[in-house]
Amino acid sequence: MKTDFYTKAMLTIIAACLVYLTLKQAAIMPVAQAAGTTQVIVAGWANSGGVVKPLDVSPLPVHSQ
């Protein structure tokens, strides 16, 4: 009977330690945070063949009423 209690106690301690280690490592991933703003200018795109197509920069017509 003492052996059964000892085995259950040791397995419970081992399981608790494994849960602790797992949860501790899950918190290692840092939260993503922005360092600041960056201006992005789209100048074109590449098609599936890798050919770069420039962006058409002609102004759009504006109709005011």
C-alpha positions in Angstrom: 0.0 0.0 0.0 2.8 2.4 0.8 4.4 1.7 -2.6 1.1 2.5 -4.4 0.9 5.9 -2.5 4.5 6.7 -3.2 4.2 5.9 -7.0 1.0 8.0 -7.3 2.7 10.9 -5.4 5.8 10.8 -7.6 3.8 10.6 -10.9 1.6 13.6 -9.7 4.7 15.6 -9.0 6.2 14.7 -12.4 3.0 15.7 -14.1 2.8 19.0 -12.3 6.4 19.8 -13.2 5.7 19.0 -16.9 2.6 21.2 -16.9 4.6 24.0 -15.3 7.4 23.7 -17.9 5.0 23.7 -20.7 3.1 26.8 -19.5 6.4 28.6 -18.8 7.6 28.0 -22.3 4.3 29.1 -23.9 4.8 32.6 -22.4 8.3 32.9 -24.0 6.8 34.2 -27.3 6.9 38.0 -27.0 3.8 40.0 -28.0 4.2 41.7 -31.3 4.5 45.5 -31.0 5.0 48.1 -33.7 8.2 50.1 -33.4 6.8 53.1 -35.2 5.2 54.1 -38.5 6.8 53.5 -41.9 5.8 55.1 -45.1 5.1 52.6 -47.9 5.1 53.7 -51.5 3.7 51.2 -54.0 5.6 51.5 -57.2 4.4 48.4 -59.1 4.0 44.7 -58.8 5.5 41.5 -60.3 3.4 39.1 -62.2 3.7 35.3 -61.9 6.6 35.3 -64.4 8.6 37.8 -62.2 8.1 40.7 -64.7 7.7 44.0 -62.8 4.8 46.1 -63.9 5.0 49.7 -63.0 2.1 51.4 -61.3 0.2 53.8 -63.6 0.6 57.2 -61.9 -1.6 59.2 -64.2 -4.1 61.2 -62.3 -7.7 60.1 -62.2 -10.4 62.5 -63.5 -12.4 64.2 -60.7 -15.9 65.4 -61.5 -17.3 68.0 -59.1 -20.9 69.0 -59.1 
